[in-house]
Amino acid sequence: MALSDEPVPSEGPVSPVGDLLDDLRSRLPRWAPLAMVALVAAAVGAAVLLRPTPTPVEVSIPMAAPVTTSTTTTPRVVVHVAGAVQRPGVIRLEGGARLSDAVSSAGGPLPEADLDRVNLAAPLVDGTHYYLPLIGEVATAVIEPAGAAGTGGGLVDLNRAGAAELETLTGIGPALAAAIVDHRDRSGPFARVDDLLAVSGIGPAKLERLREEVTVG
């Protein structure tokens, strides 16, 4: 069979652009799409890193006012409570305390204490000696402020006072009070204040301190 010289028609029109794209795809390596994705990601990351950092906003928190502690102290009073109380001795109380507070701090009154002879509502005076007598006790020194001895109403009678009342005197403790009572019982009443020199433990210096606090009835 004879060959025809006529050209064989193509299946469709040939596009130059399509040929060009096919040619480019055939020339690009297979990793090119991955490289493009990596480049895009790097560009996005750089844009984020290079974005200016916003200026921080300063927030001021109000500070609480410091708590101050007052250094003011309440004045204290120191008094000597003796006589018909459970625990005679020196008592320290807050300023403004009353005699009833001092008696309570001394353990309270004895059952035989004569509370009608004292003013339990009296405010305490610092440095004062207070004496609570027994019922029926003959005593001239009941409740006297410090320094009141010798004024005619605060002297302790050496011949009538018991040991508890004698302990209210300056420098006289339980041992000396007992010695005075013992001397009085053995030798009879004191004729004068100077007779205290006969009591063991009382010398001229102590006698001079006692002279303004005692009397002989």
ROROMI-200710 format. One record per residue (C-alpha): residue number from 1; residue in one letter; x, y, z. Coordinates in nm, 3 decimals. Last residue first. Example, Ala and Ser with C-alpha at 12.3 -4.5 7.8 and 13.67 -1.06 7.14 Angstrom:
BEGIN
+-----+-----+---------+---------+---------+
!   n ! res !      c1 !      c2 !      c3 !
+-----+-----+---------+---------+---------+
!   2 !   S !   1.367 !  -0.106 !   0.714 !
!   1 !   A !   1.230 !  -0.450 !   0.780 !
+-----+-----+---------+---------+---------+
END
This chain:
BEGIN
+-----+-----+---------+---------+---------+
!   n ! res !      c1 !      c2 !      c3 !
+-----+-----+---------+---------+---------+
! 217 !   G !   0.104 !   5.286 !  17.511 !
! 216 !   V !   0.455 !   5.283 !  17.359 !
! 215 !   T !   0.499 !   5.432 !  17.014 !
! 214 !   V !   0.628 !   5.323 !  16.677 !
! 213 !   E !   0.690 !   5.466 !  16.328 !
! 212 !   E !   0.908 !   5.771 !  16.396 !
! 211 !   R !   1.152 !   5.573 !  16.615 !
! 210 !   L !   1.177 !   5.285 !  16.374 !
! 209 !   R !   1.455 !   5.429 !  16.157 !
! 208 !   E !   1.644 !   5.541 !  16.466 !
! 207 !   L !   1.607 !   5.193 !  16.617 !
! 206 !   K !   1.750 !   5.034 !  16.303 !
! 205 !   A !   2.064 !   5.244 !  16.335 !
! 204 !   P !   2.097 !   5.186 !  16.710 !
! 203 !   G !   2.071 !   4.807 !  16.684 !
! 202 !   I !   1.780 !   4.565 !  16.658 !
! 201 !   G !   1.869 !   4.201 !  16.587 !
! 200 !   S !   1.819 !   4.071 !  16.942 !
! 199 !   V !   1.565 !   4.285 !  17.123 !
! 198 !   A !   1.716 !   4.487 !  17.409 !
! 197 !   L !   1.764 !   4.783 !  17.175 !
! 196 !   L !   1.384 !   4.793 !  17.147 !
! 195 !   D !   1.385 !   4.945 !  17.496 !
! 194 !   D !   1.456 !   5.281 !  17.326 !
! 193 !   V !   1.084 !   5.302 !  17.240 !
! 192 !   R !   0.990 !   5.337 !  17.606 !
! 191 !   A !   0.848 !   5.128 !  17.887 !
! 190 !   F !   0.807 !   4.819 !  17.672 !
! 189 !   P !   0.563 !   4.573 !  17.820 !
! 188 !   G !   0.684 !   4.263 !  18.009 !
! 187 !   S !   1.017 !   4.081 !  17.994 !
! 186 !   R !   0.913 !   3.737 !  17.861 !
! 185 !   D !   0.604 !   3.825 !  17.659 !
! 184 !   R !   0.751 !   4.154 !  17.534 !
! 183 !   H !   1.074 !   3.982 !  17.431 !
! 182 !   D !   0.878 !   3.714 !  17.244 !
! 181 !   V !   0.666 !   3.975 !  17.065 !
! 180 !   I !   0.979 !   4.168 !  16.960 !
! 179 !   A !   1.155 !   3.848 !  16.848 !
! 178 !   A !   0.851 !   3.740 !  16.641 !
! 177 !   A !   0.854 !   4.074 !  16.460 !
! 176 !   L !   1.230 !   4.038 !  16.408 !
! 175 !   A !   1.189 !   3.695 !  16.244 !
! 174 !   P !   0.884 !   3.790 !  16.034 !
! 173 !   G !   1.051 !   4.099 !  15.886 !
! 172 !   I !   1.105 !   4.442 !  16.036 !
! 171 !   G !   1.314 !   4.681 !  15.823 !
! 170 !   T !   1.050 !   4.954 !  15.817 !
! 169 !   L !   0.744 !   4.853 !  16.016 !
! 168 !   T !   0.462 !   4.656 !  15.859 !
! 167 !   E !   0.600 !   4.337 !  16.008 !
! 166 !   L !   0.498 !   4.467 !  16.350 !
! 165 !   E !   0.135 !   4.443 !  16.240 !
! 164 !   A !   0.168 !   4.074 !  16.157 !
! 163 !   A !   0.354 !   4.003 !  16.483 !
! 162 !   G !   0.078 !   4.157 !  16.692 !
! 161 !   A !   0.070 !   4.517 !  16.803 !
! 160 !   R !  -0.034 !   4.605 !  17.156 !
! 159 !   N !   0.285 !   4.677 !  17.352 !
! 158 !   L !   0.487 !   4.814 !  17.059 !
! 157 !   D !   0.202 !   5.048 !  16.960 !
! 156 !   V !   0.234 !   5.117 !  16.590 !
! 155 !   L !   0.211 !   5.484 !  16.496 !
! 154 !   G !  -0.009 !   5.595 !  16.205 !
! 153 !   G !  -0.263 !   5.839 !  16.350 !
! 152 !   G !  -0.046 !   6.088 !  16.544 !
! 151 !   T !   0.153 !   6.213 !  16.245 !
! 150 !   G !   0.448 !   5.991 !  16.336 !
! 149 !   A !   0.386 !   5.747 !  16.054 !
! 148 !   A !   0.234 !   5.918 !  15.751 !
! 147 !   G !   0.550 !   5.874 !  15.542 !
! 146 !   A !   0.396 !   5.611 !  15.318 !
! 145 !   P !   0.019 !   5.625 !  15.328 !
! 144 !   E !  -0.158 !   5.477 !  15.630 !
! 143 !   I !  -0.413 !   5.200 !  15.652 !
! 142 !   V !  -0.458 !   5.045 !  15.994 !
! 141 !   A !  -0.185 !   5.171 !  16.222 !
! 140 !   T !  -0.353 !   5.230 !  16.558 !
! 139 !   A !  -0.410 !   4.870 !  16.638 !
! 138 !   V !  -0.628 !   4.693 !  16.892 !
! 137 !   E !  -0.743 !   4.381 !  16.710 !
! 136 !   G !  -1.111 !   4.303 !  16.761 !
! 135 !   I !  -1.153 !   4.174 !  16.406 !
! 134 !   L !  -0.808 !   4.148 !  16.252 !
! 133 !   P !  -0.638 !   4.446 !  16.092 !
! 132 !   L !  -0.548 !   4.509 !  15.723 !
! 131 !   Y !  -0.229 !   4.715 !  15.697 !
! 130 !   Y !  -0.131 !   4.917 !  15.389 !
! 129 !   H !   0.221 !   5.057 !  15.329 !
! 128 !   T !   0.240 !   5.312 !  15.049 !
! 127 !   G !   0.516 !   5.337 !  14.788 !
! 126 !   D !   0.279 !   5.425 !  14.505 !
! 125 !   V !  -0.062 !   5.540 !  14.628 !
! 124 !   L !  -0.348 !   5.299 !  14.571 !
! 123 !   P !  -0.696 !   5.435 !  14.508 !
! 122 !   A !  -0.934 !   5.385 !  14.806 !
! 121 !   A !  -1.228 !   5.156 !  14.730 !
! 120 !   L !  -1.128 !   4.901 !  14.995 !
! 119 !   N !  -1.165 !   5.165 !  15.265 !
! 118 !   V !  -1.050 !   4.995 !  15.583 !
! 117 !   R !  -1.199 !   4.939 !  15.927 !
! 116 !   D !  -1.506 !   4.755 !  15.802 !
! 115 !   L !  -1.285 !   4.487 !  15.646 !
! 114 !   D !  -1.193 !   4.343 !  15.988 !
! 113 !   A !  -1.007 !   4.029 !  15.880 !
! 112 !   E !  -1.114 !   3.708 !  16.061 !
! 111 !   P !  -1.174 !   3.511 !  15.741 !
! 110 !   L !  -0.832 !   3.623 !  15.610 !
! 109 !   P !  -0.840 !   3.874 !  15.330 !
! 108 !   G !  -0.747 !   3.794 !  14.969 !
! 107 !   G !  -0.438 !   3.627 !  14.830 !
! 106 !   A !  -0.218 !   3.937 !  14.839 !
! 105 !   S !  -0.331 !   4.021 !  14.485 !
! 104 !   S !  -0.689 !   4.036 !  14.615 !
! 103 !   V !  -0.583 !   4.279 !  14.892 !
! 102 !   A !  -0.405 !   4.496 !  14.634 !
! 101 !   D !  -0.708 !   4.498 !  14.403 !
! 100 !   S !  -0.938 !   4.593 !  14.697 !
!  99 !   L !  -0.701 !   4.880 !  14.772 !
!  98 !   R !  -0.771 !   5.020 !  14.429 !
!  97 !   A !  -0.573 !   5.014 !  14.104 !
!  96 !   G !  -0.532 !   5.333 !  13.899 !
!  95 !   G !  -0.178 !   5.252 !  13.793 !
!  94 !   E !  -0.122 !   4.884 !  13.726 !
!  93 !   L !  -0.020 !   4.666 !  14.020 !
!  92 !   R !   0.294 !   4.552 !  14.201 !
!  91 !   I !   0.245 !   4.404 !  14.549 !
!  90 !   V !   0.504 !   4.384 !  14.828 !
!  89 !   G !   0.419 !   4.140 !  15.105 !
!  88 !   P !   0.145 !   3.969 !  15.300 !
!  87 !   R !   0.008 !   3.645 !  15.148 !
!  86 !   Q !  -0.330 !   3.542 !  15.293 !
!  85 !   V !  -0.426 !   3.884 !  15.426 !
!  84 !   A !  -0.494 !   3.995 !  15.785 !
!  83 !   G !  -0.195 !   4.225 !  15.828 !
!  82 !   A !   0.031 !   4.338 !  15.548 !
!  81 !   V !   0.014 !   4.491 !  15.201 !
!  80 !   H !   0.319 !   4.683 !  15.078 !
!  79 !   V !   0.264 !   4.892 !  14.767 !
!  78 !   V !   0.422 !   4.928 !  14.423 !
!  77 !   V !   0.230 !   5.124 !  14.164 !
!  76 !   R !   0.266 !   5.092 !  13.790 !
!  75 !   P !   0.236 !   5.351 !  13.517 !
!  74 !   T !   0.076 !   5.224 !  13.195 !
!  73 !   T !   0.322 !   5.194 !  12.912 !
!  72 !   T !   0.328 !   5.395 !  12.591 !
!  71 !   T !   0.533 !   5.220 !  12.327 !
!  70 !   S !   0.246 !   5.209 !  12.081 !
!  69 !   T !   0.300 !   4.965 !  11.802 !
!  68 !   T !   0.295 !   5.097 !  11.448 !
!  67 !   V !   0.154 !   4.900 !  11.160 !
!  66 !   P !   0.306 !   5.010 !  10.832 !
!  65 !   A !   0.063 !   5.161 !  10.579 !
!  64 !   A !  -0.021 !   4.914 !  10.305 !
!  63 !   M !   0.158 !   4.973 !   9.977 !
!  62 !   P !  -0.048 !   5.069 !   9.675 !
!  61 !   I !   0.029 !   4.848 !   9.375 !
!  60 !   S !   0.157 !   5.037 !   9.070 !
!  59 !   V !   0.106 !   4.870 !   8.734 !
!  58 !   E !   0.364 !   4.944 !   8.466 !
!  57 !   V !   0.253 !   4.850 !   8.114 !
!  56 !   P !   0.517 !   4.671 !   7.914 !
!  55 !   T !   0.595 !   4.826 !   7.568 !
!  54 !   P !   0.494 !   4.589 !   7.290 !
!  53 !   T !   0.782 !   4.399 !   7.127 !
!  52 !   P !   0.838 !   4.503 !   6.764 !
!  51 !   R !   0.781 !   4.223 !   6.506 !
!  50 !   L !   1.118 !   4.090 !   6.392 !
!  49 !   L !   1.060 !   3.750 !   6.546 !
!  48 !   V !   0.717 !   3.710 !   6.387 !
!  47 !   A !   0.834 !   3.824 !   6.044 !
!  46 !   A !   1.131 !   3.593 !   6.066 !
!  45 !   G !   0.904 !   3.301 !   6.143 !
!  44 !   V !   0.679 !   3.378 !   5.843 !
!  43 !   A !   0.979 !   3.399 !   5.610 !
!  42 !   A !   1.120 !   3.074 !   5.740 !
!  41 !   A !   0.786 !   2.901 !   5.684 !
!  40 !   V !   0.769 !   3.030 !   5.325 !
!  39 !   L !   1.123 !   2.914 !   5.256 !
!  38 !   A !   1.048 !   2.572 !   5.399 !
!  37 !   V !   0.736 !   2.537 !   5.181 !
!  36 !   M !   0.937 !   2.637 !   4.875 !
!  35 !   A !   1.204 !   2.384 !   4.957 !
!  34 !   L !   0.945 !   2.112 !   4.989 !
!  33 !   P !   0.805 !   2.201 !   4.649 !
!  32 !   A !   1.158 !   2.188 !   4.495 !
!  31 !   W !   1.243 !   1.846 !   4.634 !
!  30 !   R !   1.141 !   1.663 !   4.308 !
!  29 !   P !   1.392 !   1.854 !   4.098 !
!  28 !   L !   1.265 !   2.108 !   3.846 !
!  27 !   R !   1.341 !   2.032 !   3.470 !
!  26 !   S !   1.041 !   1.810 !   3.393 !
!  25 !   R !   0.809 !   2.051 !   3.562 !
!  24 !   L !   0.955 !   2.337 !   3.359 !
!  23 !   D !   0.909 !   2.151 !   3.027 !
!  22 !   D !   0.555 !   2.058 !   3.111 !
!  21 !   L !   0.488 !   2.419 !   3.194 !
!  20 !   L !   0.637 !   2.534 !   2.859 !
!  19 !   D !   0.441 !   2.276 !   2.659 !
!  18 !   G !   0.125 !   2.392 !   2.825 !
!  17 !   V !   0.204 !   2.749 !   2.739 !
!  16 !   P !   0.275 !   2.660 !   2.372 !
!  15 !   S !  -0.064 !   2.487 !   2.339 !
!  14 !   V !  -0.097 !   2.214 !   2.067 !
!  13 !   P !  -0.442 !   2.180 !   1.916 !
!  12 !   G !  -0.590 !   1.836 !   1.940 !
!  11 !   E !  -0.540 !   1.475 !   1.838 !
!  10 !   S !  -0.291 !   1.572 !   1.567 !
!   9 !   P !  -0.361 !   1.535 !   1.190 !
!   8 !   V !  -0.121 !   1.315 !   0.998 !
!   7 !   P !   0.041 !   1.516 !   0.721 !
!   6 !   E !  -0.043 !   1.420 !   0.356 !
!   5 !   D !   0.233 !   1.242 !   0.165 !
!   4 !   S !   0.034 !   0.920 !   0.151 !
!   3 !   L !   0.215 !   0.591 !   0.172 !
!   2 !   A !   0.132 !   0.337 !  -0.098 !
!   1 !   M !   0.000 !   0.000 !   0.000 !
+-----+-----+---------+---------+---------+
END
